[in-house]
Amino acid sequence: MGCSSCSENIEACRKSKTMVIAIVYVSLLIDSMLLTAVVPVLPEYFSQMHLNGTAGKTETILTGSQTHQVTTHTKTLSHRCPHRKAVSSQQSLYMGILLSAKPLVQVLANFAVGPITEKIGFDVPLLAGYIVMATSSLMFAFGKSFAFLLISRAVQGIGSAATATAGLSWVADTYTEKVERGWAIAMSFGGLALGVFIGPTYGSLIYQYVGKEYVFIIIAIMATLLIVTQLTIRRIRISKREPDEMGTSIFTLLKDPYILVIAISLSVGTSTISVLETGQPTWMLKTMCPTKWELGVAFLPISGMYLITTYSIALWGHKVARWILCLVGFYLQVAGAVIYPFARTVPEVIGPGCLVGIGIGLIDGLLPVLAFLVDTRHKPVYGSVYAIADISFSLSFTLGPLISGAVMAKVGFKWVMWGIGIVLFVYAPIISLLKKVNVKDEENTVRYIRFYLKKDFQTLIQLCIWSIHDL
């Protein structure tokens, strides 16, 4: 009887629409944690490697009184800020190359993942993505050389392409009502927001108190648990579509001017965080002398406000035209980018960080509009359009680190941030083209969403209670 009841509970979970959100939410959470946990770890890790490699060499450079003066100065500087002398301009460039490897591979992989998802369904790409993420985490945990770390980041890009594209397509296919879909996609994207929120702080704390390896071993365990969950509550099946049921190709969708504007807006709008991931830790090491954990905590204002804004858009985003929210998000980021370089202590980062986080959250509110455009202007199959969305984010995280790393090595952090502020300010008026997209014709209300959420959430809680009782 217990086994029968357990089977019924699992079957109920399979049919639950909330479970779709839960699985995609956790998928994006783990992926974004793996993406952002390296940000505070790598600069300090590279600096420590540099310090270890150069230890004992400084004392033999000069002789006599000059040696005494250099040694005294070095000891004083090392006591105040032991890693500042190891930070070089080239480090930003190497950081940029390493951070851009993952999204570059992700862009290329999405051109295959989108069509594959439309042909065979969501289950196989999701499961393959989880396996690749776990593998990439273990590779990064035990990698020592720059080349091996670069390869592990590239491998992660394949897994990210599979989980993000297949996951968001699954949500869009499950939730068909406009308001309901907007809420579901925003809630699912909250996993990415939460991962961005906790990733840098998690990475810096675990690195400081346990070590680099355990930062990624824990993420690998989380990905493995997700594999087990997927195999338990989902029937891994391949659902082949007939040729006439296939969705519109990526290249055809990119010819749609509205989809193209949204794709570019997502890419340009998230460039601020991609630039900061590369430049902020190195800039802090040079100007603030932070501890390991402060390198991660400094990202909390951005990720915290991004998380709050994402959930706010899920509940109230349909009340205001989404292009207006996006436009406001761009100008908030412009203000944050201009103010950012004036910070000289970690608390002073909070203000501009909050502006950047809110701005990115408002821009990501465009994601449900992509599904609306596919429904009204193309075939309602969502693999390719959300592959475009993932490509947009990936391009931002590819070009941002590469450009910022090279530019920062030449002109410094201040001009990198002011440059990105100028780009955002110049591009922002283009978003007004989206005002012709009529997405405010929903008849449903927030009351319906809350009723639906409460009802389905109560069902999920009841299933968990039954499972515990059976045990």
N, C-alpha and C positions, 0 to 999 in steps of 0.2 A: 504493500500500500504506500509505503514511504517513497519507493522508487517511482510509482505511478504519479504520486503527487508532485514529486520533483520534476518529472517529465512534463507534467502539465504547466508547472511554473516556468520551465525553460521555454516551452512553446508560447506561453503568454508573453515572455520577454522578446521572443522573436517577432511577435506581431505588434509589439509596442512601438509607437512612433517616437516616444521619448527616448527609447533605447538607441535609436538611430543617432539622435543628438548626442547622447552620452558617449557612444563609441567614437564618433567623429571628434567630439570635444577632447577626449583623452588622447586621441591620436595626434591632434594638433598641439596639445599641451606638451607631450613628450618630444615631438619634433622641434618645437620652439625652445624648449629647455635645452636640448642638445645644441641648437643653433646659438643660443645666447650665453650658455654656461662657460663657453671658451673665452668670451670677451674679456672678463677681468683676469682670467688665468694666464693667457698667452703673453701679454706684455711683461708681467712680473716674472713669468717663467723664463722667458727669453733673457730678461735682465739678469736673473739669477745664474743662468747658464753662462752668460758673459762674465759675471763676477767670478764664478768658479774657474773659468778658463784663464782669467787674467790675474788671479791671486798669486802674490809672491813675486810678480814681475816689476812692480813699480819701484821697489827699493833699490834696484840696480841701475836705474836710468841715469841718475846724477851722482855726483860725489861731493864730499865736503859739506859746506854750509847749505848749498843748494839742495842737496839730498835731504838734509834735516828739515828745511822749510817745506819741501814738497810732501814729505812724509807727515809732518805735523798738520798741514792743510788737508791732506787726504783723510787722516784719521778723524779730524773735526767734521769734514763733510760726510764721511761714512757714518759717523755717530748720529748726525742730524737726519740724514736721508741716505741710507746705504745703497739705494738702487738708482739714484739720480745720475751718478757718473756713468752708469751702464746704459742709459737711455740715449740712443742715437737717432738721427733723422732717418737713417736707413731702416730702423726698426718699424716705423710706420709703413714703409713700403712693403716690407715682408709680411706685416700684419694684413695689409690690404690684399696681397696675393693669396694668403691662406684663407682669409674670410670670403673672398670672392670665388674660390674654387667650387664650393658647394652650390651656390645659386647658378653659376655658369653651367654646370652639369645638369642642374635642375631644369634650366631653360631648354636645353637640348632634349632631355628625357621627356618633357611634356609634349613635344611634337609627336611622340609615340604613345605616351600614356593616355592622352585625350581620346584618340581614335580607338585604342584598345579597350578603354573603359566603355565606350559606346557599343563596341562589338560583343564583348563577353560579360559585361556587367561590372559590379563594384567589388565583389567578394575577393576575387583572385588578386587584383591590383592592391587592395588594402592589405591582405595577408602578406603579399610579397614585400610591400613597403615596410611592414613591421619587422620582418626578418632582416631586411637590409639595414634598418635603423639600429637594431640590436647589434648587428655585425660591426657597423661603423662606430658605435659607442665603444666596443671592446678594442677595436683597432686604435682609437684615439687614446684609450686608457693606457695602453702599453707602448704606444709609439714614442720614440725618443728623438729621431732625426726630423728635420724640417720636411724632407721628401716624404717620409712615411705619414706624417701628420697631414700633409697636403693630399695624399692619396685617400686617407680616411675621410677627409672633408668632402672630396669628390664623390666617394661612395655614398655618403649621406644624401647627396643631391638626388640620386636615383630613388631612394626611399621616400624622400620628401615629396617628389613629384607624384609618386603613386598614392601616398596617403592623402595629400591635400586635394588633388584633382578628383580622385575617386570618392573621397569623403564628402566634399561639397556637392558633387554631382548627385550622390546618394540622397543627401538632405533635400536638394532641390527637386528630385524626382519623387520623394516621399511626401513632401508638403506642397500642395498645389494651389491653395488659396493665397492671394497676394500678400495680405497682412500676415497671415500665418507663416508663409515662407520667409518673409523678411525677418520675422521674429526668430524663426528656426535657424536661419543662416547666421544671424547675428549672435545667437546663443552658442552655436557651434564654434563660431570664430572667437568666442570668449575663451576657448581653450588655448588658442594662440596668444591671446592677450594675457592670460594668466601665466603661460609659459614665459613670455617676455618679461612679465612682472617679477617672477620668482627666479628665473634663470640666472641672471648675473649675481644676485645676492647669494643664491644657493651655491653657485660655482665658487665664489670668493670665500665663503665660509668653510665649505668642505675642503677646499684647497689649503686654506690656512691651518686648519686644525687636524686634518686627516691626510691630505695629499692629493696630487693631481689624479692618480689612478682611480680613486674612489669617486671622484666627481662623475666619471663616465661609467664606472661599473654599476652604480646605482641606477643610472638612466637605462643601461642595458637590461637590468633586472625588470624595470618598469615596462620596457618594450616587450620582454618575454612574457610578462603577465598579461599584456594586451593580446599577444598571440594566443595564449591559453583561453582567454575570454572569447576571442573571436571564434575559435574552434568549438567552444562549448555552446554558445548561444546563437550561432549563425550556421546555416547550412551552406557550405562553400560550394556554390554552383556556378556554372557557366551558362548564361542566358544569351544565346545567339540571336541577333536581330537580322531580319531580312534586309536586303539591299535598299528597298524603298522605305524602310523604317529607320535607316541610319540618319544621324543628325547632320547638320551643315558642317562642312569642313572648317578647320581653323583659319585657313587663308581666305575663305569666302566670308567668314564672320568678321575678319579684320578689315574687309572692304566696307563694312557697315560703319558710317561715320560716327554714330553714337557709341557703338562698342569700342571703336578706336579711341575716341576721346576718353572714355572711362578707363581703358587700359593704360593710356599714357598718364592720366590723372593719378591712378593707383601707383604707377611706377615713380613719377616725379614726387608725389605726395609722401611717399615713404622713404625718400632719399635722405631726409634729415637723420633718421635713426641709423641708416646704413653708414652714413658718414661718421656719426658719433661713435658707433661701435668700433670703428677703426682708430679714430683720432683721440677720443676722450681719455682712455686709459693712459696713453703715452703722454698726452698733454698734462694730465694730473700728476704723473710721475715727475714731470719736469717742473711744475709750478706749485704743487701742493704738498708733496712728500707724503702721500697717503699710505695707510696700511693695506694689506691684501684685501681685507673685507670691505674697506672703504671704496676700493675700485669697483666693487659690485653694487654696494649700497647707493652709490652716486647715480645709478640708473633707476632707482626706485621712483623718483618723481615722474619720469617719463612713462615707465611701465605701469605705475599705479593709476595715473590719470587716464592712460590708454585703456586699462581694464575697466575703470568706472564708466568712461565714455562709451565703450563698446556695449555694456549692458544697458546703459541709458538709451542708446539708439535702438536696441532690441525692443524696448517697451514703448518708446515715444517717437521713434524716428519717422513714422508714417504721418505724424501731425504736421511736419514741415517738409517742403520739397527738398529732396536729398541733394540736389545740386547746390542749394543755398547752404546747407550744412557743410558740404564739401568746400565751398568758397570761403566760408568762415574759417574752416580748418586750415586752409592754405595761409590766410593772413595771420592766424595765430602762430603758425610755425615761422612765418617771416619775423614776427616780433621776437620769438624765442631764439631764433638763429642769430639775430643782431645782438641780443643781450648776452648770450652764452659766454663769449670770450672774456667778458668783464669779471666773471667769477674768479675769486682768488682762494676761496675755501670751499670745502664740501657743502656746508649749508647754503652757500650762495648759489649753488647749482639748482636748488629746489625751484625757484621762480621760473626761469627759462625752461627747465625740464618739464614743469607742469604744462606750460603753453605748448610745447612740442607734443607731449603725450595726448592732450585733448585734441590738437589738430589732426594727428594721425588717426585717432578714433573716429572723428567726424568724416574723414576722407574714406575710410573703410566702409562707411555706411552706403557706399555706392554698389556694393556687391550684389544685393538683391535686385538691383536694376538690370544687371546682366541677364538674370533669369527671365525678367519681365520682357526684355527686348527679344530674347530667343522665342518666348511664347508668342509674341505679337508680330514679329517680323521674319521668323525662321521656323524651323521644326523644333518642337519642344523636347529636345534631347540635349543634355547639359554637360556632357563630358568635355567637348571642345571649348565651350565658352568659359568653363572654369579652369581649363588648361590655360586659356589666355590670361585669366586673372592671376594664376600662379606664375605664369611667365612674366607678367608685369612686376610682381613682387620680386621675383628672382633677378630680373634685369636690374632693378634698383639695388639689390644687395650684391650684384656683380660689379656694376660700374661704380657705385658709391665708394666701396673700399679701395678699388684700384685708383680711381681719380683722387680721392682724398689722401690716400697714402702717398701718392707721387707729389701732389700739390703741397701737402703738409711738409714734406721733406725739403721743399724749396722755399715756401713763403710763410709757413707756420699755421697754427690752428685757427688764429683769428680770421685770416683771409679765406680759409676753407669754409668757415661758417658764414661769413658775410657773402661769399660767393654763392653758396646754396640758398641763402636768403634772397639774393637778387634773382636767381632762377625761379624760385617759387613765386615771387612777386610778379615777374614778367608773364609767367604761364597762367596765373590765376584767372584772368578775364576769359580765357578760352572755355572755362567750365560753364559759363553762361549759355553755351550752345546746347547744354542738356536741358534747358528749361522747356524745350519743345517736346521732350519725352513726358507724356502724361502718365505718371505713376501714382497720382493721387485720386484714383477713381475707385478706391476700395470702399465697400459698404460696411465691412466689419469694423468693430470697435475694439479698443483696448480691453473692454469688459469681457468680450468673447475670448480674447487671448488668455486673460487671467483665469477665466472659467476652465478653458481647455487645459491650461498648464496645471491647475489645481487638480482637475479630474485625473489626468494621466499620471501626475506625480504621485497621487494617492494610490493609484493602481500599482505603480512601481514599488512603493513602500510596502504595500500589502504582500507583493510577491516576495520581497526580501524577508518579511516576517514569517511567511509560510516556509520559506527555505530554512530559516534558522530553527523553526519548530520541528521540521522533519529531521534535522540533524540531531 
